[in-house]
Amino acid sequence: MNKKHLIILFLLFVFLFVYLSNNIVFIKSQSKNSEIGKYQVSTCYRESGNWVFITVIDTQTGEILRQERFNGYDNYKEK
């Protein structure tokens, strides 16, 4: 084999390696039971009374999972 054939063979192997490794990573990242993007968090602040409202929604079913209301810094607990 001359130098030209070796370069072409090397480039072919590099291309195949990159192509196959990207497909393997892409396939592994697609999980059928993935909950990424399943939940939405909504926050709202009302200045009169200094209220903060938090709502967590399941975007697949539309069910409201949690609603919380905080009055300013009174209900805030530092972890």
N, CA and C atoms as an extended XYZ file, in Angstrom:
237
Properties=species:S:1:pos:R:3:atomname:S:1:resname:S:1:resid:I:1 pbc="F F F"
N         0.853       -1.185        0.000 N   MET     1
C         0.000        0.000        0.000 CA  MET     1
C         0.891        1.238        0.000 C   MET     1
N         0.493        2.171       -0.806 N   ASN     2
C         1.262        3.407       -0.823 CA  ASN     2
C         0.667        4.409        0.178 C   ASN     2
N         1.298        5.541        0.271 N   LYS     3
C         0.915        6.561        1.266 CA  LYS     3
C        -0.514        7.072        1.030 C   LYS     3
N        -0.907        7.207       -0.220 N   LYS     4
C        -2.247        7.713       -0.539 CA  LYS     4
C        -3.321        6.745       -0.027 C   LYS     4
N        -3.118        5.443       -0.215 N   HIS     5
C        -4.085        4.460        0.257 CA  HIS     5
C        -4.172        4.442        1.782 C   HIS     5
N        -3.045        4.588        2.440 N   LEU     6
C        -3.039        4.613        3.907 CA  LEU     6
C        -3.806        5.819        4.447 C   LEU     6
N        -3.637        6.961        3.802 N   ILE     7
C        -4.348        8.178        4.237 CA  ILE     7
C        -5.853        8.003        4.039 C   ILE     7
N        -6.259        7.453        2.913 N   ILE     8
C        -7.686        7.237        2.645 CA  ILE     8
C        -8.265        6.238        3.643 C   ILE     8
N        -7.529        5.159        3.908 N   LEU     9
C        -7.983        4.164        4.872 CA  LEU     9
C        -8.096        4.761        6.276 C   LEU     9
N        -7.115        5.570        6.669 N   PHE    10
C        -7.144        6.230        7.976 CA  PHE    10
C        -8.355        7.154        8.091 C   PHE    10
N        -8.595        7.958        7.065 N   LEU    11
C        -9.744        8.880        7.089 CA  LEU    11
C       -11.063        8.115        7.138 C   LEU    11
N       -11.131        6.984        6.452 N   LEU    12
C       -12.333        6.164        6.498 CA  LEU    12
C       -12.584        5.625        7.904 C   LEU    12
N       -11.539        5.141        8.564 N   PHE    13
C       -11.685        4.650        9.933 CA  PHE    13
C       -12.079        5.761       10.903 C   PHE    13
N       -11.493        6.944       10.738 N   VAL    14
C       -11.848        8.071       11.605 CA  VAL    14
C       -13.312        8.445       11.403 C   VAL    14
N       -13.737        8.505       10.141 N   PHE    15
C       -15.125        8.841        9.856 CA  PHE    15
C       -16.080        7.816       10.473 C   PHE    15
N       -15.779        6.532       10.291 N   LEU    16
C       -16.627        5.486       10.856 CA  LEU    16
C       -16.654        5.540       12.379 C   LEU    16
N       -15.508        5.797       12.987 N   PHE    17
C       -15.456        5.888       14.441 CA  PHE    17
C       -16.324        7.037       14.946 C   PHE    17
N       -16.185        8.203       14.350 N   VAL    18
C       -16.974        9.369       14.768 CA  VAL    18
C       -18.459        9.125       14.527 C   VAL    18
N       -18.806        8.563       13.379 N   TYR    19
C       -20.204        8.297       13.052 CA  TYR    19
C       -20.834        7.311       14.034 C   TYR    19
N       -20.140        6.208       14.276 N   LEU    20
C       -20.690        5.194       15.177 CA  LEU    20
C       -20.742        5.670       16.624 C   LEU    20
N       -19.742        6.388       17.072 N   SER    21
C       -19.759        6.859       18.465 CA  SER    21
C       -20.863        7.880       18.685 C   SER    21
N       -21.119        8.745       17.717 N   ASN    22
C       -22.221        9.717       17.854 CA  ASN    22
C       -23.565        9.018       17.873 C   ASN    22
N       -23.743        7.993       17.060 N   ASN    23
C       -25.020        7.264       17.049 CA  ASN    23
C       -25.237        6.502       18.342 C   ASN    23
N       -24.195        5.931       18.901 N   ILE    24
C       -24.332        5.197       20.159 CA  ILE    24
C       -24.724        6.143       21.282 C   ILE    24
N       -24.089        7.302       21.353 N   VAL    25
C       -24.426        8.285       22.388 CA  VAL    25
C       -25.845        8.781       22.193 C   VAL    25
N       -26.264        9.015       20.948 N   PHE    26
C       -27.611        9.496       20.671 CA  PHE    26
C       -28.656        8.449       21.073 C   PHE    26
N       -28.394        7.188       20.778 N   ILE    27
C       -29.338        6.131       21.132 CA  ILE    27
C       -29.443        5.987       22.645 C   ILE    27
N       -28.318        6.066       23.357 N   LYS    28
C       -28.346        5.954       24.809 CA  LYS    28
C       -29.065        7.129       25.452 C   LYS    28
N       -29.020        8.311       24.819 N   SER    29
C       -29.654        9.483       25.419 CA  SER    29
C       -31.164        9.478       25.247 C   SER    29
N       -31.686        8.632       24.358 N   GLN    30
C       -33.132        8.550       24.161 CA  GLN    30
C       -33.691        7.442       25.034 C   GLN    30
N       -34.194        7.823       26.180 N   SER    31
C       -34.776        6.846       27.088 CA  SER    31
C       -36.291        6.903       26.967 C   SER    31
N       -36.924        5.743       26.892 N   LYS    32
C       -38.378        5.713       26.749 CA  LYS    32
C       -39.088        6.103       28.041 C   LYS    32
N       -38.432        5.952       29.170 N   ASN    33
C       -39.035        6.288       30.454 CA  ASN    33
C       -38.519        7.620       30.977 C   ASN    33
N       -38.021        8.445       30.114 N   SER    34
C       -37.426        9.708       30.521 CA  SER    34
C       -38.495       10.681       31.019 C   SER    34
N       -38.185       11.357       32.099 N   GLU    35
C       -39.102       12.358       32.629 CA  GLU    35
C       -38.585       13.767       32.354 C   GLU    35
N       -37.626       13.884       31.451 N   ILE    36
C       -37.107       15.196       31.092 CA  ILE    36
C       -38.187       15.936       30.323 C   ILE    36
N       -38.537       17.110       30.786 N   GLY    37
C       -39.576       17.903       30.144 CA  GLY    37
C       -40.983       17.508       30.535 C   GLY    37
N       -41.133       16.625       31.506 N   LYS    38
C       -42.460       16.168       31.899 CA  LYS    38
C       -43.140       17.145       32.854 C   LYS    38
N       -42.384       17.901       33.612 N   TYR    39
C       -42.954       18.778       34.623 CA  TYR    39
C       -42.702       20.239       34.272 C   TYR    39
N       -43.648       21.071       34.645 N   GLN    40
C       -43.519       22.510       34.443 CA  GLN    40
C       -43.727       23.190       35.784 C   GLN    40
N       -42.868       24.152       36.081 N   VAL    41
C       -42.993       24.920       37.313 CA  VAL    41
C       -43.405       26.336       36.940 C   VAL    41
N       -44.444       26.802       37.579 N   SER    42
C       -44.938       28.147       37.337 CA  SER    42
C       -44.833       28.945       38.627 C   SER    42
N       -44.288       30.137       38.536 N   THR    43
C       -44.199       31.011       39.709 CA  THR    43
C       -44.872       32.336       39.399 C   THR    43
N       -45.428       32.928       40.425 N   CYS    44
C       -46.115       34.207       40.283 CA  CYS    44
C       -45.899       35.004       41.560 C   CYS    44
N       -45.663       36.298       41.429 N   TYR    45
C       -45.451       37.158       42.591 CA  TYR    45
C       -46.509       38.255       42.577 C   TYR    45
N       -47.173       38.426       43.699 N   ARG    46
C       -48.161       39.496       43.824 CA  ARG    46
C       -47.643       40.472       44.874 C   ARG    46
N       -47.403       41.685       44.451 N   GLU    47
C       -46.785       42.676       45.333 CA  GLU    47
C       -47.706       43.070       46.486 C   GLU    47
N       -49.000       43.168       46.211 N   SER    48
C       -49.910       43.508       47.303 CA  SER    48
C       -49.998       42.324       48.248 C   SER    48
N       -49.489       42.465       49.419 N   GLY    49
C       -49.461       41.388       50.389 CA  GLY    49
C       -48.164       40.596       50.344 C   GLY    49
N       -47.318       40.855       49.344 N   ASN    50
C       -46.011       40.219       49.233 CA  ASN    50
C       -46.139       38.695       49.132 C   ASN    50
N       -47.005       38.215       48.235 N   TRP    51
C       -47.253       36.781       48.075 CA  TRP    51
C       -46.451       36.199       46.918 C   TRP    51
N       -46.006       34.960       47.081 N   VAL    52
C       -45.360       34.195       46.015 CA  VAL    52
C       -46.145       32.892       45.853 C   VAL    52
N       -46.572       32.587       44.609 N   PHE    53
C       -47.325       31.375       44.318 CA  PHE    53
C       -46.464       30.453       43.451 C   PHE    53
N       -46.397       29.165       43.796 N   ILE    54
C       -45.639       28.174       43.040 CA  ILE    54
C       -46.573       27.016       42.691 C   ILE    54
N       -46.575       26.642       41.399 N   THR    55
C       -47.402       25.537       40.935 CA  THR    55
C       -46.536       24.581       40.123 C   THR    55
N       -46.654       23.271       40.397 N   VAL    56
C       -45.953       22.241       39.636 CA  VAL    56
C       -46.996       21.437       38.882 C   VAL    56
N       -46.821       21.330       37.540 N   ILE    57
C       -47.803       20.701       36.670 CA  ILE    57
C       -47.155       19.536       35.922 C   ILE    57
N       -47.840       18.396       35.854 N   ASP    58
C       -47.417       17.275       35.018 CA  ASP    58
C       -47.909       17.579       33.608 C   ASP    58
N       -46.986       17.795       32.669 N   THR    59
C       -47.382       18.232       31.332 CA  THR    59
C       -47.977       17.114       30.490 C   THR    59
N       -47.775       15.857       30.885 N   GLN    60
C       -48.366       14.764       30.116 CA  GLN    60
C       -49.832       14.546       30.472 C   GLN    60
N       -50.179       14.697       31.740 N   THR    61
C       -51.559       14.462       32.161 CA  THR    61
C       -52.332       15.752       32.408 C   THR    61
N       -51.622       16.863       32.601 N   GLY    62
C       -52.271       18.130       32.920 CA  GLY    62
C       -52.618       18.265       34.389 C   GLY    62
N       -52.245       17.282       35.184 N   GLU    63
C       -52.554       17.277       36.615 CA  GLU    63
C       -51.666       18.275       37.360 C   GLU    63
N       -52.265       19.019       38.270 N   ILE    64
C       -51.508       19.919       39.137 CA  ILE    64
C       -51.009       19.097       40.313 C   ILE    64
N       -49.689       18.954       40.409 N   LEU    65
C       -49.100       18.104       41.433 CA  LEU    65
C       -48.913       18.820       42.760 C   LEU    65
N       -48.619       20.105       42.690 N   ARG    66
C       -48.367       20.829       43.939 CA  ARG    66
C       -48.627       22.318       43.733 C   ARG    66
N       -49.283       22.921       44.699 N   GLN    67
C       -49.476       24.372       44.730 CA  GLN    67
C       -49.063       24.868       46.101 C   GLN    67
N       -48.237       25.889       46.109 N   GLU    68
C       -47.786       26.455       47.380 CA  GLU    68
C       -47.925       27.965       47.324 C   GLU    68
N       -48.162       28.531       48.487 N   ARG    69
C       -48.293       29.978       48.598 CA  ARG    69
C       -47.428       30.426       49.764 C   ARG    69
N       -46.575       31.403       49.521 N   PHE    70
C       -45.687       31.931       50.553 CA  PHE    70
C       -45.943       33.416       50.722 C   PHE    70
N       -45.940       33.853       51.950 N   ASN    71
C       -46.120       35.264       52.252 CA  ASN    71
C       -44.761       35.881       52.546 C   ASN    71
N       -44.154       36.443       51.491 N   GLY    72
C       -42.867       37.123       51.658 CA  GLY    72
C       -41.806       36.241       52.257 C   GLY    72
N       -41.085       36.775       53.227 N   TYR    73
C       -40.001       36.037       53.862 CA  TYR    73
C       -40.463       35.271       55.098 C   TYR    73
N       -41.731       35.352       55.437 N   ASP    74
C       -42.224       34.695       56.644 CA  ASP    74
C       -42.114       33.165       56.533 C   ASP    74
N       -42.413       32.596       55.365 N   ASN    75
C       -42.436       31.150       55.210 CA  ASN    75
C       -41.128       30.604       54.634 C   ASN    75
N       -40.173       31.461       54.366 N   TYR    76
C       -38.914       31.016       53.763 CA  TYR    76
C       -38.020       30.363       54.806 C   TYR    76
N       -37.555       29.160       54.508 N   LYS    77
C       -36.646       28.457       55.412 CA  LYS    77
C       -35.373       28.135       54.640 C   LYS    77
N       -34.261       28.591       55.153 N   GLU    78
C       -32.971       28.342       54.503 CA  GLU    78
C       -32.524       26.928       54.806 C   GLU    78
N       -32.070       26.223       53.770 N   LYS    79
C       -31.646       24.824       53.933 CA  LYS    79
C       -30.178       24.739       54.249 C   LYS    79
